[in-house]
Each structure stands twice: as structure tokens, then as C-alpha cells.
Amino acid sequence: MIGHWSTWKAFPDAKRGGHVDAPIGPGVYEVCLNTTGEQVAFGYAANVAHALANVIPANPRGWPFFRKARPRYQISDLEYRTCPAGTLADARSAAEQLVGRRQAMWRRFSPALRP
């Protein structure tokens, strides 16, 4: 059984003690850029809160001799939404259905693929 999508939420600032508001159990998640709506991450997980915490760019600390690549997106530019599921299998099937719908829409509206 799958629930309803949550509203879009901004990622909290971890330096100020903010926490990701997401299900600890199975579900589907989507992360987008808040200015353009570009999808940054999408998937299903047994623990949605943990999966979203891994989406957040890590602190770019490394060896002093090597420069780590800067993250592509700033955490303040990202927003997320979640959809809880009863089981991991439900979450997987919901994610696969959503991906299938998205691909069908791209095929339908893509000018390059039209006859």
C-alpha cells in the first residue's frame, strides 16, 4: 500500500540542527532544484530518511594536497518530497510505475521522437 506525496520541503541546515522530515520506513523520494524544477534524485528505499540524508552533498574536506570537486548543487537550492509505502516491494513497484509514466510522457512530447 502506498501513501500520498508530501508537500515540497526545503532541506534543513544541518549546521543549525535541522532534520529531514521523511518516513523512517520504506517509500519513494524525489529531490528537485527549487528554481527550475530539475530532478536531482529519485528512487525508493527501505529507509527514506536515510536515503535523503545521503543525497545531501558531503562537506568538501579532503587532503590538503588534493582539491575535492565542489558539489553541483547547494543544499539551499534543493527541495524534496516523499511518499511512504507499506513495504519495500510496494515502494519499488510505485517507483517503477512513476518512471514508466515519465518515460512515456517524454516519448509522447519529445520532438525528436515524433514521426
N, C-alpha and C positions, 0 to 999 in steps of 0.2 A: 504494500500500500504506500502510495506516495502522497505527500502533503502539498501545500501551496507554496509558491515562491514568496520569499520575504521581500520587503521593500529594499531598495538600493541603500547601502550604508557605506559611509566613508571608513577607510581603515583607520584604527585608532593609533595614536602616537605612543609607541612602546616606552619612550623615554619618560612620558608623563604617567605611566602605569595603566594605559588603556588596554582593553582586552577585546579580542574578536568575538562578536556576538553571533555564534553559529552552533548548530547541533553538535553534541559530542558523539553522537551515533552516526549511522550511515545516512548518506544523502548526496545531493548533486550541488555543485557550486559553480558560479560564474564570476569572473573578475574582468572589469572593463575600465578603460580610460574615461574619466568623468567628463572630459572636454569634448571628445569626439565619439565616444561610444565604441571605440575599437576594442574587440575582445582580446584580453591578455591571457586569460587562463579559463579553462572549462574542464570539468571532469566529475567523477564520482569517487567517493572514498568511504571507508569504514568509519572514519572519524573526520568529519568535515572541518571541525575547528582546527585540528592538527594539520590538515591539508592546506587550509587557508594561511596558517602560520608559516608554512613552508613556501608560500607564494611571495611573501614579503621579502624584498631584497635584503640580503645579509649586510652586515656592517663591513665596508670595504677596507678591512685591516689585513695586512699581509706582511710579508718580509719587507724590510726597508729597501732591499735592492730590486724588488720587483713591484711594478705598479699593477694593481688589480684593475680589471675593467670596471668602469662605472656602471651601475645598474641602468638599464634602458629607461625605466620609469621611476619617478619619485613616488614614495608611498602616499604623499598627499594628493597625487593625481589619480589614484586608483579608488574604485568603489567595488563592492561585492554584493551578491545576493545568494541565498541558499534555499534549498528545497529539501526538507527532511524525508527520509524513507524508512519503511519498516525493517527492511533487510538490505544487505549489500546487493543481493540479486535484483531487488526492486530498483535500487539506485542505478545499477548497471543498465537495466533494460530501459529506464527512463532516459538516461544519458544517451544511449544508442538511438532511441526514438527521436530525441531532440536533434542529434547530429544528422540523422537521416532527413528530417524535415528541413534543416538548414541547407543541406546539400541539394535537396530537391528545389528549394527556392532559388539557390544560386544558379542551378541549371536552367530554371524557368526564366529568370530575369537577366541572365548574362548575355550580352550582345554577341560575344564571340562564339557561343554555342548554339545560336539560333540558325535554322536552315536558311 
